[in-house]
Amino acid sequence: MTIEDFYSQMDSASKMGFRNIIENLGMSGMVKEDKVEEMQVKMERWRFIIQSMTREEKKDPDVINESRRKRIARGCGLAEGDIKEMIKQYNTSKDIIKHNKGRGGLGDLFRRLGGGNLG
């Protein structure tokens, strides 16, 4: 999974609506509305970050060093910490998808919800 794939999945999740996803997972009583809104704001910021990346950075985020992080931050108007957070979340998501691949897992769930292909 590349950051471009991550971007595509965020876009699909936004279109489906976070509340809809949570309800389909049977977790509607477990997630507070303010947390859903907080995640929507984060994902919007992450979109700005990804749009400020070069193709090389999207394909291989490991090339993002401090100077690239500063350039991305200037390009999207966010803090460097936001870039670090997005990359950390991307790596976590990538590991989860890799771990669940072949077992249905998240990819299968996301496809059932109409979100397309993960990984």
Buried (B, 14 or more C-beta within 10 A) or exposed (E): BBBEBBBBBBBBBBEBEBBBBBEBEEEEEEBEEEEBEEBBEBBEBBBBBBEBBEEEBBEEBEEBEEEBBEBBBEBBEBEEEBBEBBBEBBEEBBEBBEEBBEEEBBBBBBEEBEBEEBB
